[in-house]
Amino acid sequence: MPTAVKMEVTRETIIRAVKSMKKSARQVFLEDLISATSPEYLQSIREARRDFKSGRVKSHGQVFGR
């Protein structure tokens, strides 16, 4: 049987914890946080993957001229 532990954590505590993470771990955490709280973000990822698979993408050089 799952057990839930409730605790209050201040915004400052969370910010301090995130800032103390290694950069790669912080990026993964923030990506997970955004995807867990934003259905629109997840939909944009699905659309981008469909575009990529169907070839509807441009290279950096095509967009920025290098």
N, C-alpha and C positions, 0 to 999 in steps of 0.2 A: 504494500500500500504506500503510495507516494506521500511524503511529508513536506509541507510547505513551511518555510521559515520566513516570517515577515520582519523587515527591519527598515528603519528610515535611514536614508543616505542623502546627504546634502549634495546639491549641485556642485559645490566647490570640491567635495571629496571625490566625486566622479571625475571632474575635470583634472584634478591632481593625479588621479590614478591613470587616466588616459595619457596625460602628458609624460608620465613616468615609463610608459611602454616603449619598447623598441619601435622604431619607425615602421617596420614591416608588420609587426603585430598590431600597431595602432591603425594602419591602413585597413587591415583585415577586419578589425573590430568595427571601425566606422562604416565600412561597406556592409557588414552584417546588420548593423544598427539601422542604416538607411533602408536596406531591403526588408527588414522586419517591420518597419513602420510606414512604408510607402508602396502601396500597390502600383502606383503610377511609375515608380522607379523600376520595379520588376517588369512591368509591361514594356518600358523603354528598352530594357535589356533583351527581352524576347524579340522585339521588333528589330533591334540592331543585329541580333544573331540571324534572323530571317534575311535581312538585307545582305549580310555578309555571305550567307550560303547561296543566295541567288545572284551574287555578283554586283549588287547595287551599292558598290562602295568606290571611293576614289582614294588614291594614295596621297600621302602628305605632299609629295611633289606636284601632283595634279592640282591640289587645292591651293598650295602656297607658292607654286612656280619654281621649285628647285629640282 
